[in-house]
Amino acid sequence: MVKVAGFFAMSVGAFIFWQTMDKIHVWNALRQDEKDGATLVIEVLKDEKHVMQERFEKEMEIKRVREELLRQAKDKDDLA
């Protein structure tokens, strides 16, 4: 009887240990996903900021060239 009770107690203990370790593993995985997700969001925002800055610079260059061409056309019309 003692052997059966000991076997049962060890089986229950092993089950509880296994379930606890499984929960800890899931918790760690979710926590790591949150960290990775936050890092990913930060990287995406940095990339987006860089893209927006490049787009702004290109638009300013286009505007500058357009104004230069309009000024040249106006000067040409004034001379004619």
Secondary structure, DSSP 8 states (H G I E B T S, - for coil): -HHHHHHHHHHHHHHHHHHHHHHHHHHHHHHHHHHHHHHHHHHHHHHHHHHHHHHHHHHHHHHHHHHHHHHHHHHHHHH-
